[in-house]
Every structure is written in structure tokens, then in C-alpha cells.
Amino acid sequence: MAKSCIICNKGAIPGNKYKRRGMEKKKGGAGSKITGKTLRRFLPNLQRIKINLDGTVKRAYVCTSCIQAGKIKKA
């Protein structure tokens, strides 16, 4: 099973990494061109912490946005 937040189910999302050639127009060039695209993964900021889940102490992966929002109770 892939790592994801136990509260909001936030996980990795796909995206692209772009390879560019040429100077940008705002820097005085003719404009940059995309010469290559490769797939990559954007990973959430997951922390492995002890939480109280239904009265039992459990170690789980929780994203930092859920921790900051107070959606979990730390053990």
C-alpha cells in the first residue's frame, strides 16, 4: 500500500518536469522553448506520529496540514 494520510487520504499526485532551452523574453532573450517532458510525483508532507484513534494508540502517517488543523489527537 502506498503512503497516504490516514485522515484526509492525501497521497502522491502525478505531474510533469519540463526541460527548457533558451533565454526568457523578460530577461532579453527570444523566449524559452520546452525541449522535454518527464513524469514525476508530487509527494505530500507526511509525518509518522502516534495518534489516538478510537481510543487506541496507533502509529500512522498524517499530513502536516491535518496536524496543523487539529484534526487528530496526539498520543
GUGUNU-148700 format. One record per residue (C-alpha): residue number from 1; x, y, z. Coordinates in nm, 2 decimals, padded with zeros to 4 digits. Example, Ala and Ser with C-alpha at 12.3 -4.5 7.8 and 13.67 -1.06 7.14 Angstrom:
GUGUNU-148700
+-----+--------+--------+--------+
!  nr !     px !     py !     pz !
+-----+--------+--------+--------+
!   1 !  01.23 ! -00.45 !  00.78 !
!   2 !  01.37 ! -00.11 !  00.71 !
+-----+--------+--------+--------+
END
This chain:
GUGUNU-148700
+-----+--------+--------+--------+
!  nr !     px !     py !     pz !
+-----+--------+--------+--------+
!   1 !  00.00 !  00.00 !  00.00 !
!   2 !  00.13 !  00.35 ! -00.09 !
!   3 !  00.19 !  00.61 !  00.18 !
!   4 ! -00.11 !  00.84 !  00.23 !
!   5 ! -00.26 !  01.04 !  00.51 !
!   6 ! -00.49 !  00.83 !  00.74 !
!   7 ! -00.72 !  01.13 !  00.79 !
!   8 ! -00.77 !  01.30 !  00.45 !
!   9 ! -00.63 !  01.03 !  00.23 !
!  10 ! -00.39 !  01.27 !  00.07 !
!  11 ! -00.13 !  01.09 ! -00.14 !
!  12 !  00.11 !  01.13 ! -00.43 !
!  13 ! -00.02 !  01.31 ! -00.74 !
!  14 !  00.14 !  01.30 ! -01.09 !
!  15 !  00.29 !  01.59 ! -01.27 !
!  16 !  00.55 !  01.69 ! -01.52 !
!  17 !  00.90 !  01.81 ! -01.51 !
!  18 !  00.99 !  02.04 ! -01.80 !
!  19 !  01.33 !  02.08 ! -01.96 !
!  20 !  01.38 !  02.43 ! -02.12 !
!  21 !  01.62 !  02.58 ! -02.37 !
!  22 !  01.68 !  02.95 ! -02.45 !
!  23 !  01.67 !  03.28 ! -02.26 !
!  24 !  01.34 !  03.41 ! -02.13 !
!  25 !  01.18 !  03.71 ! -02.30 !
!  26 !  01.17 !  03.91 ! -01.98 !
!  27 !  01.55 !  03.86 ! -01.95 !
!  28 !  01.61 !  03.99 ! -02.30 !
!  29 !  01.60 !  03.67 ! -02.50 !
!  30 !  01.39 !  03.53 ! -02.78 !
!  31 !  01.19 !  03.31 ! -02.54 !
!  32 !  01.24 !  02.97 ! -02.38 !
!  33 !  01.13 !  02.66 ! -02.55 !
!  34 !  01.03 !  02.33 ! -02.39 !
!  35 !  01.26 !  02.05 ! -02.52 !
!  36 !  01.14 !  01.76 ! -02.30 !
!  37 !  00.88 !  01.65 ! -02.05 !
!  38 !  00.92 !  01.37 ! -01.80 !
!  39 !  00.67 !  01.24 ! -01.55 !
!  40 !  00.73 !  01.30 ! -01.18 !
!  41 !  00.54 !  01.26 ! -00.85 !
!  42 !  00.44 !  01.54 ! -00.61 !
!  43 !  00.45 !  01.39 ! -00.26 !
!  44 !  00.26 !  01.53 !  00.05 !
!  45 !  00.44 !  01.62 !  00.37 !
!  46 !  00.36 !  01.31 !  00.57 !
!  47 !  00.48 !  01.26 !  00.93 !
!  48 !  00.47 !  00.92 !  01.12 !
!  49 !  00.33 !  01.01 !  01.46 !
!  50 !  00.14 !  00.84 !  01.74 !
!  51 ! -00.23 !  00.93 !  01.74 !
!  52 ! -00.53 !  00.84 !  01.94 !
!  53 ! -00.77 !  00.66 !  01.70 !
!  54 ! -01.10 !  00.53 !  01.85 !
!  55 ! -00.94 !  00.51 !  02.20 !
!  56 ! -00.63 !  00.31 !  02.09 !
!  57 ! -00.28 !  00.45 !  02.04 !
!  58 ! -00.16 !  00.39 !  01.69 !
!  59 !  00.14 !  00.50 !  01.48 !
!  60 !  00.02 !  00.64 !  01.15 !
!  61 !  00.12 !  00.86 !  00.86 !
!  62 ! -00.06 !  01.20 !  00.89 !
!  63 ! -00.01 !  01.50 !  00.66 !
!  64 !  00.11 !  01.83 !  00.82 !
!  65 ! -00.20 !  02.02 !  00.71 !
!  66 ! -00.42 !  01.78 !  00.92 !
!  67 ! -00.18 !  01.81 !  01.22 !
!  68 ! -00.19 !  02.19 !  01.20 !
!  69 ! -00.57 !  02.20 !  01.16 !
!  70 ! -00.61 !  01.99 !  01.48 !
!  71 ! -00.79 !  01.70 !  01.31 !
!  72 ! -00.61 !  01.45 !  01.51 !
!  73 ! -00.53 !  01.39 !  01.88 !
!  74 ! -00.17 !  01.32 !  01.95 !
!  75 ! -00.10 !  01.03 !  02.20 !
+-----+--------+--------+--------+
END
